[in-house]
Amino acid sequence: MTLSAPLICDVSKLFAALGDESRLRILKVLVDAGRPMAQGAVAEAAGLSQANASKHLIHLARVGLVNREPSGNQVLFTPVTPLVPEVCDLVCGFVARRIQDAYSSMS
């Protein structure tokens, strides 16, 4: 795959979105829930204030990592599947191997 300048810019924005601890917690909450969730439920489960969760959910939707779906007087959020669970599994596996390798080299 050839990476054009616009594609590199979009990929960079996606990785930047994944580089925030609060946004990663939100994605984990949404993936683990396996169902659409309202902002308040996401905030509570992720241990964030409503305002902070709202800011991060909007950012995640803007870069295409979560879907927003109006439902009555609230908005429901879901992770983009299978992308989000696959990326999370891939990155978490990579980090776990690095930690294990570092631990093994200390022994």
Contacts in CASP RR format, 6 or more apart in sequence:
PFRMAT RR
TARGET T0000
AUTHOR 0000-0000-0000
METHOD contacts of the structure
MODEL  1
MTLSAPLICDVSKLFAALGDESRLRILKVLVDAGRPMAQGAVAEAAGLSQ
ANASKHLIHLARVGLVNREPSGNQVLFTPVTPLVPEVCDLVCGFVARRIQ
DAYSSMS
3 11 0 8 1.000
13 63 0 8 1.000
14 63 0 8 1.000
14 64 0 8 1.000
14 65 0 8 1.000
17 23 0 8 1.000
17 59 0 8 1.000
17 60 0 8 1.000
17 63 0 8 1.000
17 65 0 8 1.000
18 24 0 8 1.000
18 27 0 8 1.000
18 65 0 8 1.000
18 87 0 8 1.000
18 91 0 8 1.000
20 56 0 8 1.000
22 46 0 8 1.000
22 48 0 8 1.000
22 52 0 8 1.000
22 53 0 8 1.000
22 56 0 8 1.000
23 56 0 8 1.000
23 59 0 8 1.000
23 60 0 8 1.000
24 88 0 8 1.000
25 46 0 8 1.000
25 47 0 8 1.000
25 48 0 8 1.000
26 42 0 8 1.000
26 46 0 8 1.000
26 48 0 8 1.000
26 53 0 8 1.000
26 56 0 8 1.000
26 57 0 8 1.000
26 60 0 8 1.000
26 66 0 8 1.000
27 60 0 8 1.000
27 65 0 8 1.000
27 66 0 8 1.000
27 79 0 8 1.000
27 84 0 8 1.000
27 88 0 8 1.000
28 46 0 8 1.000
28 88 0 8 1.000
29 37 0 8 1.000
29 42 0 8 1.000
29 45 0 8 1.000
29 46 0 8 1.000
30 37 0 8 1.000
30 42 0 8 1.000
30 66 0 8 1.000
30 77 0 8 1.000
30 78 0 8 1.000
30 79 0 8 1.000
30 84 0 8 1.000
31 79 0 8 1.000
31 84 0 8 1.000
31 85 0 8 1.000
31 88 0 8 1.000
33 45 0 8 1.000
34 78 0 8 1.000
35 78 0 8 1.000
36 69 0 8 1.000
36 71 0 8 1.000
36 76 0 8 1.000
36 77 0 8 1.000
36 78 0 8 1.000
37 45 0 8 1.000
37 76 0 8 1.000
37 77 0 8 1.000
37 78 0 8 1.000
38 71 0 8 1.000
38 74 0 8 1.000
38 75 0 8 1.000
38 76 0 8 1.000
38 77 0 8 1.000
39 50 0 8 1.000
39 53 0 8 1.000
39 54 0 8 1.000
39 57 0 8 1.000
39 74 0 8 1.000
39 75 0 8 1.000
39 77 0 8 1.000
40 50 0 8 1.000
40 53 0 8 1.000
42 48 0 8 1.000
42 53 0 8 1.000
42 57 0 8 1.000
42 77 0 8 1.000
43 49 0 8 1.000
43 50 0 8 1.000
43 52 0 8 1.000
43 53 0 8 1.000
43 54 0 8 1.000
46 53 0 8 1.000
48 56 0 8 1.000
57 66 0 8 1.000
57 68 0 8 1.000
57 77 0 8 1.000
60 66 0 8 1.000
60 77 0 8 1.000
61 67 0 8 1.000
61 68 0 8 1.000
61 77 0 8 1.000
64 80 0 8 1.000
65 79 0 8 1.000
65 80 0 8 1.000
65 83 0 8 1.000
65 84 0 8 1.000
66 77 0 8 1.000
66 78 0 8 1.000
66 79 0 8 1.000
66 80 0 8 1.000
66 84 0 8 1.000
67 77 0 8 1.000
67 78 0 8 1.000
67 79 0 8 1.000
67 80 0 8 1.000
68 75 0 8 1.000
68 76 0 8 1.000
68 77 0 8 1.000
69 75 0 8 1.000
69 76 0 8 1.000
69 77 0 8 1.000
69 78 0 8 1.000
70 76 0 8 1.000
79 85 0 8 1.000
END
